[in-house]
Amino acid sequence: MISEIDLLPYLRSSDRSSQLGALRSLKNSVIGHAEQKEWYLERGVLDDLLRIINAGDQDGIHDDVLRECMVQAGVVLGSFAHSDPEISAMLHTPNTIATLISVLNSSSPPQLLLPSLRTLTSLLTARPPSQSLIISYPNLSRSITSLLKHFSGRVPIMGIDNSVVTSLCLLLPVLAPNHSNAQATLNDALALPLSMLVRDILLCTPEPFSQADTRLLSSAILAISHIMSPATANKVSQAAPDFVRLLIKLLRTRDATTRLAACALITSFYSAAQPDVIDHVTRVPQNNEIAILLVPTLMKLFDDALAVDDGRGCNPLVLHTLAVVCREGGEVADCCVEVGLIKKVVKIIAQVAPSTHSALRIGKAESRLLAGGLLCLSALGLHKEEYRKAIIEANALTVVVAVMSTENAPSVREIKIAACNVLRSLSRSVVLLRTSLVESGIVDGVVDLLGDVAITAESEPAAFSSSMKQLLEAASDNSTESAPISDVKSVTANNSGSDSKVSADEIENEIENEDSLEVRTAAMAAVCNLVLEFSPLRKPILDQGILPVIVAGARSRYIPLRLNSVWALKHMVYGDDMQTKGLVLQEAGFPLLMKLCNDPEIQVQEQALDFIRNLIARSDNYIDKLFDSVGVDTLFELLDRKLSMRPLNTDEDSQSDDALLTTEPYYTEIVVAAAYILVHIAAGCDHHRQTIISHESVLKKVITLMAHERDEVRLACLWIILNLTWIEEPPRTNSSDDLMMAIDDTATGSSAASPSSTQAFYLDVYKKRAFTLVRLGVRERLAALKNDRVLDVREKTKTAIYQIDSLTGEVSDTLDTERGENEELGVEVMEVDSASVVRNAYMYTDAPASSAAEIE
Amino acid sequence: MMNDVRVSKSSLNALVMNYLIIEGYQSAASKFAQEANISSSVALDSIEDRIRIRAAIHAGHIPEAVERINDLNPELLDTNPELHFALLRLQLIELIRDLASTSNDDITPALTFAASHLASRAQKNPEFLADLEQTMALLCFSPSNLVPQLAELMDPALRRQVANKVNEAILEAQGVMREAKIRGLVRVWGWADNAMRQEIGEVPALDLKNLA
């Protein structure tokens, strides 16, 4: 054995053979010996090893001795990576990473690839890079694809090839952190071939699997579930319809990691199917059927972990997967709660929760476990009041408060997001909002998470005012151009990756900030319900000056944050608190709102339209403000467009009326939101109603939409008709009203109109409106709705027919018995209805339920 | 009765192949694989490596065994500190044995080795410490006159035990079961045999020695 001190000169020798000898000795003296590793690293052996590994580039690796030198150097490097964190941290240099990546090509011998892959995985796990290597090394994803192809050519995969593919799969999750562009890139390149590989192995290998195959399967399945996007999930299902069935068979395999991996992948398969399924009715039962299969497997894994050390060693993925499974509620969530999921989760998280305010005390594994547990609770709390109560009773709120009051640090980011989600779920309960949540003292925690934004916003005042100017210009541009309509799928599947207009710089910024943006987004979601009018926390939160922060969030380029911020704003203008409405409007301003109404992201549009809907509800004042600030024509042009909103690719027959009658999910919500803005305008002063009547193209669309396939749309349109034909006594007008002046002019020369002549005049106006509606075909539509399958629609139809008939003098056959009664009675009936007009049209939306799936 | 149970040819072949690979009969395994037309997920050449490693340990050549282990699987000793400790302790025992056989009174080589390779490990792990202390006691007594506990350490059985551990660890890392499946079957047989004897009384005897 060459003495240890003597090795370095040999390593640096130009004679490859003596170099090889030195490398072998070095290998044997460092493997398993921590002191030797430290000793050599301190003497700069890392550079020597990297130089040897890199030598292949110049000399080519046809030289056998050099090839063996490279292998041995790679092995030594791999051994260094297997040591105490302080020692392996010395390896973490840009040169090491670059060298290891350069090795990853199919001309490298597998004996070199194997240690290189493992070293890379352990370095990246110990210290995740600020930016994924997939982005920093544009060729990396292609190299990985070709490696996979090269080593998995023939199934079964044997010997060292098997190990290389397994190591490759283990590397993928660390290369692509959650919600990143890296994930999308890898998904495009690898999800399909990896799925096919897993399928081939499952089809041609009889159980029981060898340990090597088990490891390969579990790592490959975990890698797929990590990078899988909804679009690819559908591609895989098409290419291999039996794939999910094969995975379901794995739920009973012997190896626990494989069972868990199968659960995770099946989950991402069926949750991926959601955005593309059009038929709302069949969606949920189908999911339940698959999800319910996973419950016994997942709960068994969970119970096994609890049995060992009270669950501290539980794989966080068990909890993360349970959270996804429960997110849809229904039978699956019921089953999980029945077997004690809530109590078991709280038992675990209470152990690992931070006891002091310092974030430093939480380990990585514990923080993932804690986050997983909190996500489970938030998923269960989304749906049932009963579960929310159970969560509170299990004392989960102490953990949430403890997490929220931990000082902000990157290590607790994930936990804080999860805690915000729990808050959001719990705040759906009005009872809890007024009791437990008030007492918990969470306000500071939430505001603190949002507070980061306030600091950022203040540090860039110049940028803000200039962007404000741009917004104003953009808003006026938009009003004259056709609406930018987005393809929802591309936005939800891939937040910013495919947007060619976004410069590389901006993408980089986005990635850098993505972490903190995620936290803000989650905090914003928690704020949503806390700022509702009836929440006792609204005032304390607003008192902390949070409004500008929310408005800043509504300007964010990060879609989920923008969505939740607009959502929060929408909730703030819900209700009768005119003072808050005024404050919010002052801070946000109509230009921003108009921009948001035309946002590329359709769900943001929905929230912005709902904001307007809430703002003008029961407030003539705000209808006027809307008209004055935005302009009547601009507004109606906007509403006109929203009523016929559809995805770009179905544009061809948008001219025909029939094309309006079916809309895809999300687009329906837009139509409904726009229709309810009209409902509220129609419930305003007389001149507000007159404005609607004078925009016939909008009216025509409303009447066409009365035959829409979705009852929400039909009902909204009926409300518009009802409000437009309702005889209000006395008419609500204001002094500057055009109609009022018209009366002045026409009322037989007298300077002021007499009450009776005013009344007669208005009756004429009402009649004229009714005739306009009749001319546009409302009667035919109403006749068809008399037999609607929805009771509410049928009832409103009767009232609408009655109102129109009494104005146009037609004989109504629906309200035959009431015909001939005096006018007062009719008015009375309608007054009752009018009250419910206001009540019904009054917009209240729960927390971001539909978007929750997208955000998480 | 046994004739009623149908065992497929391929299952039997797999069982035999499994035994040959795990127990390290390389040439028999490759012949058998050819004749029975079966493939194995373990490279057959690694069988020979395992045999050499086992032979080196049986012969007390621990550094050679370690080098071979590192060639075959460089991760094994890094990821398996207990195994590495067992090998290093065996190496220490071999050093002591050499000293005793040459009737050399200089125990410095053994002390140096223990200090540089074993002491720091023992500090971190109480089990290692106990093992090391016991081993160091060998230096104090004459090899011909040892208490049974210490005599065990000098017994060749310890080499076999460590060699077995190494073999199992290599197999496990290669993704093969640690033990031949047939051994498990034999244990099940033994258990069933016992159970039947208690229930029925008269059953043909099974002798494990005849099988192993």
Interface residues (C-beta under 8 A of the other chain):
Chain A: M1 R24 K27 N28 I31 G32 H33 A34 E35 V75 G78 S79 H82 S83 P115 R118 P156 M158 G159 I160 N162 S210 Q211 A212 D213 T214 R215
Chain B: S39 S40 S41 V42 A43 P63 V66 E67 N70 P74 E75 L77 D78 T79 P81 H84 H117 S120 E172 Q174 G175 V176 M177
